Amino acid sequence: MNHVKAGIVVFPGSNCDHDVYNVFKNIFNADTKFLWHKDTSLGDRNIIILPGGFSFGDYLRCGAIAKFSPLMNEVIKFAGKGGIVIGICNGFQMLCETGLLPGALLRNDSLKFVCKTVTLKVENNKSIFTGEYGIKEEIRIPVAHGDGNYFCDENTLTDIISNNQIIFTYKDNPNGSIGNIAGIQNVKRNVLGLMPHPERASEELLGNTDGYRFFKSVAESLL
Amino acid sequence: MYTSKINIKIRDTILDPQGKAVEHSLKSLGFDSVTDTRIGKFIELKIDAKSEEEAKKITEETCRKLLANPVMEDYEFIVSKDGESK
């Protein structure tokens, strides 16, 4: 997978950065680099990942402070030019805060942090992120979040449904998310945000490989 | 010097589970007259501005650009000149 040049943006408080690095570097043998949030260039990277964690301690709102990191300007420009950007968990929250994706992520309706493996439905397998899955295929992927309750207004929901922007939904909603939404893409179909963690389910050693095809789909799309 | 007192809360149309949980506790304490509870956050800024109008403008901008997320939150604020009681 030499054609994949993955850049993983590290913020103070990121804690899934090494998990994503492991997937790209050791499972896909891709050219993988960490990028510090204060960097001012993405270099030659052709896929950017905003990893999970608690950037800036989740102060103010999850992902709200991260959007002002210098490298985020470059990520927004990169996305604007069609570059692939994936936000996982805290990364999804950042994408909503920056406006690269519509909506926002509220506190879970249970008020509890949920940490478990859930069943997702692949709602759209025509995306660059899900080409390796079957339509409506059910996959098992871990979630771990306190603020994963996706919210948007009625008009936005109508739009994202009609534009086929919903990529993953929960079979049993763990957080109160509107429309059971677990992951959405942007209108241009190059930016994806999802609360579940496919990087924690991509190798036999971890007992679950359902996330492997997520990264494989993205890697294949770059060919 | 001016002080801005900003209140931010989740939109009225959005369920506030934290508020609901607290409301249930209030009810169990016997506060039956409490009919709704919303929890938000309070932020206080000290602003070095030339006029109250300027301080208000700056406060508005801080809310719009960072302190509140318009997708899910509403905000309101009071600006006062330091040394004056309001």
Interface residues (C-beta under 8 A of the other chain):
Chain A: L60 R61 A64 F68 C96 E97 G103 A104 L106 R107 N108 D109 S110 L111 F151 C152 D153 G176
Chain B: I10 I14 L15 P17 Q18 A21 L66 L67 N69 V71 M72
